[in-house]
Amino acid sequence: QTFSLPLFLLLLLPYSFSVPLSSSSAVDPGGRTEYRISDPTFTCFTHLVVHSGTGDIYAGAVNQIVKLSADLRLQAGHVTGPVVDNNECYPPHIVRPCEHSLDWSNNVNKLLLVDYSGDRLLACGTKWQGVCMFLRLDNLFKLGELHHRKEHYLSGAREGMAGVIVSDKDHKDQNHLFIGAAVGGKPKYFPSLSSRKLVSDTDTPDMMSLVYQDEFISSQIQIPLDTVAQYPNFDIYYIYAFSSGSFIYFLALQLDTELNEGGNGGAEKFYNTKIVRLCSKDNRFHSYVEFPLGCTKDGVEYRLIQAAFKQRAGKKLALALGLGENDDVLFVVFAKGQQNRSNPPTETVLCLFTLHDINKAITDKVKSCFRGEGKLSMPWLLGKELPCINTSATKPGRTWRGVV
Amino acid sequence: QTFSLPLFLLLLLPYSFSVPLSSSSAVDPGGRTEYRISDPTFTCFTHLVVHSGTGDIYAGAVNQIVKLSADLRLQAGHVTGPVVDNNECYPPHIVRPCEHSLDWSNNVNKLLLVDYSGDRLLACGTKWQGVCMFLRLDNLFKLGELHHRKEHYLSGAREGMAGVIVSDKDHKDQNHLFIGAAVGGKPKYFPSLSSRKLVSDTDTPDMMSLVYQDEFISSQIQIPLDTVAQYPNFDIYYIYAFSSGSFIYFLALQLDTELNEGGNGGAEKFYNTKIVRLCSKDNRFHSYVEFPLGCTKDGVEYRLIQAAFKQRAGKKLALALGLGENDDVLFVVFAKGQQNRSNPPTETVLCLFTLHDINKAITDKVKSCFRGEGKLSMPWLLGKELPCINTSATKPGRTWRGVV
């Protein structure tokens, strides 16, 4: 059931990369450039993105966003917090006065994306149940902040958010933001996965509303309340999202309902890393499919995803793996085991997957399920473990849709 | 030459009021309310203003502005820093790239005023050579920030700014902001004292431009470059500004050119507290007059102003001082002596002045000067110490104008 590939590298990587507290950038004798931070109140970075055109680096942290040049010189900064807030207030206190007392709270960056067609940076934080803002790419001036509608509150959870922007060829001024978010115990208020409109005009009221919504179906997946009733800790922590070919993918940590069956009291819960795939043009999320992902080294399983990055294989790697240069590969760092999600073991591995193999494994599984073999393996979403049923009339193709 | 009045109270007050680091508001057994701060990175408050209508309290600090209810509950906050900046960059790096490297810098609140007719808060800081922003009074959301024109950079000095807003009866949508600012060694770039347009529309390009400006005269006073050439440390640190009757007043610490004559090398410089008066309708600053202010207790002089507040006398005080209830009085805290401005002695006194006495002393001095008695006593502005000249033809009245 798990999909593993040869191990390429072994690394020790903490999830949040912390840097020493000193000052400015410098090149050490080995030719490496360092960015050192002089602010003693600085805590840690949470996200990093490199602009594909300029090479500029944008990093999200607790209470700040920074822009560094390719040689790691500080170019601009934007403070995003602390903010006067209370995470218990839903809706946020800026919408309606809240019975909980307010205090200064950190605003932890949860999502940082370059919106290339909008020529701006999208940064979402923990502030006010998870609001996002747009910043100018050159000086990080704020272009706008989204806190006017219910859809703008993405989730108050401190972590577990990932997103990817895909262009909508039918609408020149509109892209789609696929976003996954841990819901932090509030599945009624926040979708786990959704597709939002990303409009070029920052002030458009429609900004961040669901791409599709009718009476029954919408561009979102919510964690069923029954699942949360049965597993109060159930949540999906999205770590990374990317697009490849005609699909978008999420990598996420999911509470393993099977291993936690019957409840194990106060003991550490078990988690599984899943790769989620959707057709990027699927506005109704019919093509949702998920698949476990992990690595094995010396007989030990590594299943707690820490970080990931998708990249074109390039010449050398393509040659070594028998791929085309432009084929996508996926680097994933896993920590050992399936427990201690919030404080993972320091033993980690870096694994390489090809998108070709991932897609083949997913298609194989889907095909066998259509033949009536195996299980659907999404009890958290379907309410229970359902067996696959032979439906030979429908034949899935390359862009197959419709497990749910 | 100095104007002193009986001492009423003795207090020990540091200039920046620091509070213990803990959490939330509480009423102690003595019935006093405390606001305690939980943020360990908090440094100190620099300014405080109470809204005359709502009783809400607004406080400016390093990197933040807070709003407290009358019972000291935290209601809203706005982070203003740190910012990526370098105080040496003039113009600020957001206008033109700067040769100095940028780093995270504190944004110290230097001015905090309620703009009642604009229904907004005006907050100026050290950021980018001293820019101001407008915040909503209810939730401290930013309405706008002024950093588009040269006039918006008020001064990069870390302290020494004060201001007062007066209404302009000729223009319904426009008030005047009288603002005094230490220039921090840049007298060419920043006026010491100026009167600015305060327009109701935050985005008006005219915002904060000088109220009057022609080829020769404008609503500002600049420290002459000759004065700075002779006294490199010369500056005027404005501590408090207020309006009373048809005048506006500033209280400021000024380098005492006479006592520092000949230079005393690395020794501590001497300062004097001055009260500055202008007619509030005087757009050309012809009515500028300044007068030393201080207190004596047990034969010891207290001349370093730390803080001040103007208030209506009220019933009890009016009775005790033989004033009208609506007459203005001025409370001033001075530290001992004339030296160690930046790290003043902890021995301080609180003195009470009546505006009636202050105005009488100023008028007496002006009248005697018109009779040819005494000196003009503004060598820093006039280039040297000039004797008063008998000009009996011109007779100053109650709203006398024209020392400069």
Chai-1 contact restraints between the chains, C-beta under 6 A:
chainA,res_idxA,chainB,res_idxB,connection_type,confidence,min_distance_angstrom,max_distance_angstrom,comment,restraint_id
A,S38,B,D103,contact,1.0,0.0,6.0,A-B,restraint_1
A,D39,B,W104,contact,1.0,0.0,6.0,A-B,restraint_2
A,T41,B,T41,contact,1.0,0.0,6.0,A-B,restraint_3
A,L74,B,V84,contact,1.0,0.0,6.0,A-B,restraint_4
A,L74,B,L102,contact,1.0,0.0,6.0,A-B,restraint_5
A,A76,B,V84,contact,1.0,0.0,6.0,A-B,restraint_6
A,G77,B,V84,contact,1.0,0.0,6.0,A-B,restraint_7
A,V79,B,V79,contact,1.0,0.0,6.0,A-B,restraint_8
A,V84,B,L74,contact,1.0,0.0,6.0,A-B,restraint_9
A,V84,B,A76,contact,1.0,0.0,6.0,A-B,restraint_10
A,V84,B,G77,contact,1.0,0.0,6.0,A-B,restraint_11
A,L102,B,L74,contact,1.0,0.0,6.0,A-B,restraint_12
A,D103,B,S38,contact,1.0,0.0,6.0,A-B,restraint_13
A,W104,B,D39,contact,1.0,0.0,6.0,A-B,restraint_14
